[in-house]
Amino acid sequence: MKFEKSVYAWCMYDWANSSFATTVLTAFFPVFFKSFWNQGVEPTVSTARLGLATGIGGLAVALLSPVLGAMADAGKAKKKFLAFFMIIGIAMTASLYLVPTGQWQWAFALIVFAEVGFSCGNLFYDSLLVNVAKKEEMDAVSSLGYAAGYAGGGILFAINVLMTWKPSLFGIHGAANAVRVSFLTVAAWWFVFSAPLFFYVKEPRLLHIKPLLVIRDGLRRLKSTASKIGASKPLLMFLVAYWLYIDGIYTVIFMATDFGLAIGLSAVSMMLSILLVQFVAANQ
């Protein structure tokens, strides 16, 4: 199936930001948080801190999502809000490079804000689907975006893994420095490959957009939606169940590497498993 240029530009954002989900959230951050930023700390303590970071980030996203989602549905300035949260995610990810050994508090704070930027940005990215795809194309375009995400995240992750195994090939001294540089590569990858979306995905032009009016409109829509959900018990139960389900999925993704190391799996086998999953998923 052949699509418009705007469709491929939209999919490139998934290609871009999935590098954060793969290299940072799933693979390197949990390992580095335990071995570098929590050096000398009991494994149970570092795992608890990692879980707390996940929980705080997830809670912040859960609280912000209803309002931001309503704002996205209002159809006003989606790209501007996406750019705002994207820059937060990119800046926080790049800043991980600067955190010295033992300073887990800084790494903790940065990953929480990076997760919020990543997840909230995705709300506005997802809402742009209606701007690039016709109704009958939405399933195909959404699937193409997912495939692009797994492929893009997998390619950079493969490079990052090679960097940590053979740092001398990249002019880097030691595996620890290679991991830190990997955070910079994720930030750069995310920024560069997001550009097509902002150039080629079009929104209806709205003159004199006032942020306070957008927020007020979003809150109004949220109130209306909440009243409709409250009136439908099956829908309310479904949303609660889905929230618990998807939160469990994200917890597994974020904590899998840490748990794997805790039960004796090697870092090499964990990295290879994650890499394999990316390319298998991209072909489904």
Secondary structure, DSSP 8 states (H G I E B T S, - for coil): ----HHHHHHHHHHHHHHHIIIIIIIIIHHHHIIIIITTTS-HHHHHHHHHHHHHHHHHHHHHHHHHHHHHHHTTSSHHHHHHHHHHHHHHHHHHGGG--TT-HHHHHHHHHHHHHHHHHHHHHHHHTHHHHS-GGGHHHHHHHHHHHHHHHHHHHHHHHHHHHH-GGGGT--SHHHHHHHHHHHHHHHHHHHHHHHHHH------TT--HHHHHHHHHHHHHHHHHHHHT-HHHHHHHHHHHHHHHHHHHHHHHHHHHHHHTT--HHHHHHHHHHHHHHHHT-
